[in-house]
Amino acid sequence: MAYYTTDLTYVGATQDSGGIVVRVRTSTHQTKAVQVYVSGRLADIAFPTSGTATFHLPVLRASDTLFFLAVDQASAGTDYFAEAFTVAATTGNRIKASSPQLVAGYRMGDKWRVYLGDAGDAVADELKHEQLYYPGGRRAGGYGYEYGNYAYGWDAYDQIGYGYNYGYGEYGWDCQMLDWTSDPLPPGTYPLKVEVTDRVGNESTAYTTTVTLTTYARPNSSLAVKTYDPDTDTLTLSFTESEDV
């Protein structure tokens, strides 16, 4: 096995000017590389010094989760997340929307839009992403160069005949996709809407659905010492409870 999940103890995190410094202790993996995954993405690699692996990460969101993995040094840059953390990989805390860039049906100037609501909302009412359906006019309609200029198309470039156009569209096997992925989100059920609008604001029939995220709950935060009674040697702590528990 090329990766190891045992004997990786989270020590803690401290703020610095560029983000946070995270430290992990290990006694059996001191000759290996230690990876840290932030919400499923390989974010940094460290080589333990005196049993401590130190990572420098940007500021994390409250919903981000950290995963640590020891790997052979030759495999330091290999992404093992889906293989090593199968449950987390399946129930990650991001939402992805994809639409095929079909050959026919839309024109240059049309825009692909993705809307998302908050967890528990009935409708997706916040525009999260917008892009041209055919960026720069690439593969925008028509049956090919001649047809595109004279009959069925919209004068788009990169139109080189039936085989090329159909291959990239709904009749082929290499259709180009329009993709958007959300930031990390806390658990909940989110409404999602995808639509296309033209230059004058006409809207296509929207695709709507809901997406349920069942990832890890956010931890408690703002841990602080509230009081200390020296007579009874009693320490009272305060903290803000997780919104997901």
C-alpha positions in Angstrom: 0.0 0.0 0.0 1.4 3.4 -1.0 -0.4 5.5 1.6 -1.0 5.3 5.4 -3.7 6.9 7.5 -2.5 5.8 11.0 -0.2 7.6 13.4 -1.0 11.1 12.1 -2.0 13.2 15.1 -3.3 16.7 14.6 -1.4 19.1 16.9 -3.1 22.4 16.1 -3.1 25.4 13.9 -1.9 29.0 14.4 -2.5 32.1 12.3 0.2 33.8 10.3 0.2 36.7 7.9 -0.7 34.6 4.9 -3.1 32.1 6.4 -2.6 29.3 8.9 0.2 27.0 10.0 -1.0 23.4 10.7 1.1 20.8 12.5 0.8 17.0 12.5 2.9 14.6 14.7 4.0 11.2 13.6 6.5 8.6 15.0 6.4 5.9 12.4 6.3 8.0 9.2 9.3 10.2 9.7 10.9 9.1 6.4 7.7 9.6 4.4 5.9 12.6 2.9 2.7 13.8 4.6 -0.1 15.2 2.6 -2.9 17.4 3.7 -6.2 17.5 1.8 -8.5 20.5 2.3 -12.2 19.5 1.6 -11.0 16.8 -0.7 -8.3 18.7 -2.6 -4.6 18.1 -2.2 -3.4 21.4 -0.7 0.2 20.8 0.6 2.9 18.3 1.2 5.4 18.3 4.1 8.3 16.1 5.1 8.5 15.5 8.9 11.3 17.1 10.9 11.8 15.5 14.4 8.4 13.9 14.0 6.4 17.0 13.1 5.0 17.8 9.6 4.2 21.5 9.1 1.8 22.8 6.5 1.2 26.4 5.4 -2.4 26.9 4.2 -4.6 29.8 3.2 -7.3 30.9 5.6 -9.9 28.1 5.8 -13.7 28.4 5.7 -15.7 27.2 8.6 -17.0 24.3 6.5 -13.6 23.1 5.4 -12.3 19.7 6.5 -8.7 18.5 6.8 -7.5 15.0 5.9 -3.9 13.8 6.5 -2.1 11.0 4.7 1.4 9.6 4.9 2.8 8.4 1.5 6.1 7.2 0.1 8.3 10.1 -0.9 8.2 9.0 -4.6 4.4 9.3 -4.5 4.3 12.7 -2.7 2.4 14.4 -5.5 -0.1 11.6 -6.1 -3.7 12.4 -5.2 -5.1 9.4 -3.1 -8.1 11.2 -1.7 -10.8 9.2 -3.5 -9.0 5.9 -2.7 -8.1 6.6 0.9 -11.1 8.5 2.1 -13.9 6.8 0.2 -16.8 8.0 2.3 -15.7 11.6 2.4 -14.9 11.5 -1.4 -18.5 10.3 -2.0 -20.2 12.8 0.3 -18.0 15.9 -0.3 -19.2 19.4 0.6 -19.2 21.0 -2.8 -21.9 21.2 -5.5 -21.0 20.8 -9.2 -23.2 21.8 -12.1 -22.5 20.7 -15.7 -24.3 21.3 -19.0 -23.3 19.9 -22.5 -22.3 22.5 -25.0 -24.7 21.3 -27.7 -24.2 22.1 -31.4 -27.7 23.4 -32.1 -30.2 25.3 -30.0 -28.2 28.3 -28.7 -26.4 31.2 -30.4 -23.4 33.4 -29.8 -24.2 35.9 -27.0 -26.2 33.4 -25.0 -25.2 33.0 -21.4 -25.1 30.0 -19.2 -26.2 30.8 -15.6 -26.1 28.8 -12.4 -28.2 29.9 -9.3 -28.0 28.5 -5.8 -30.0 29.0 -2.7 -29.1 28.6 1.0 -29.7 25.3 2.7 -33.4 24.8 3.4 -34.5 27.5 0.9 -37.4 26.6 -1.5 -35.8 28.3 -4.6 -32.4 29.0 -5.9 -32.3 32.8 -6.1 -28.6 33.8 -6.0 -26.7 34.0 -9.2 -23.4 32.1 -8.6 -21.9 31.8 -12.0 -22.4 33.3 -15.5 -20.4 32.6 -18.7 -20.9 32.8 -22.4 -22.4 29.6 -23.8 -19.9 29.8 -26.7 -16.8 31.7 -25.4 -15.4 33.7 -28.2 -18.0 32.1 -30.5 -16.2 28.8 -30.4 -18.4 26.0 -31.9 -21.4 28.2 -32.0 -24.1 26.5 -34.2 -24.3 25.6 -37.9 -23.4 22.4 -39.7 -19.9 23.5 -40.8 -17.9 26.4 -42.3 -19.9 26.7 -45.5 -23.3 26.1 -44.0 -22.3 28.4 -41.1 -21.5 31.3 -43.4 -24.3 30.9 -45.9 -27.3 29.0 -44.5 -27.8 27.2 -41.3 -25.2 28.7 -38.9 -24.2 31.9 -37.2 -20.8 32.6 -38.8 -18.9 31.0 -35.9 -15.3 30.0 -36.3 -13.9 26.5 -35.9 -16.8 24.9 -37.9 -15.2 22.3 -40.1 -18.0 20.1 -41.3 -20.4 17.4 -40.2 -17.9 15.1 -38.5 -16.2 17.8 -36.5 -19.3 19.6 -35.4 -21.4 16.4 -34.6 -18.4 14.9 -32.8 -18.3 17.8 -30.4 -22.1 18.0 -30.0 -24.9 15.7 -28.9 -24.2 13.2 -31.7 -20.6 12.5 -30.7 -18.6 11.2 -27.8 -16.5 14.2 -26.9 -19.1 16.9 -26.2 -17.5 19.9 -24.5 -19.0 20.7 -21.1 -19.8 23.9 -19.2 -18.9 23.4 -15.6 -19.2 25.2 -12.3 -18.2 24.0 -8.8 -19.3 25.7 -5.6 -17.1 26.7 -2.6 -17.2 24.3 0.4 -20.6 24.3 2.0 -22.0 23.1 5.3 -24.4 20.1 5.4 -27.9 20.7 4.2 -30.2 20.5 1.2 -29.6 23.2 -1.4 -31.9 24.3 -4.3 -30.1 24.6 -7.7 -31.2 26.2 -10.9 -29.5 26.3 -14.4 -30.7 28.3 -17.3 -29.5 30.0 -20.5 -30.4 33.6 -21.4 -30.0 35.4 -24.7 -28.8 39.0 -25.4 -32.2 40.6 -24.8 -32.9 38.7 -21.6 -35.1 35.8 -22.8 -34.7 32.8 -20.5 -34.7 29.1 -21.4 -36.8 26.6 -19.5 -34.8 26.3 -16.3 -33.4 23.0 -14.9 -34.1 22.9 -11.2 -33.2 20.4 -8.5 -32.0 20.0 -4.9 -28.7 18.7 -3.7 -28.2 17.3 -0.3 -24.7 17.4 1.3 -24.1 15.0 4.2 -20.5 15.8 4.9 -18.9 16.3 8.4 -20.5 18.7 10.8 -18.6 22.0 11.4 -16.7 22.0 14.7 -17.5 24.1 17.7 -15.6 27.4 17.6 -14.5 30.3 19.7 -13.2 28.2 22.6 -12.2 30.5 25.5 -11.6 30.4 29.2 -14.6 31.9 30.9 -13.7 31.8 34.6 -11.2 30.1 37.0 -11.9 29.6 40.7 -8.6 29.1 42.5 -10.4 28.0 45.7 -11.9 25.0 44.0 -9.4 24.8 41.2 -12.4 24.9 38.7 -11.9 26.0 35.2 -15.0 27.1 33.1 -14.8 27.2 29.4 -17.1 28.8 26.8 -17.5 28.0 23.1 -19.9 28.6 20.2 -21.8 25.4 19.3 -21.7 24.0 15.8 -24.6 25.1 13.7 -24.9 21.5 12.4 -25.2 19.6 15.7 
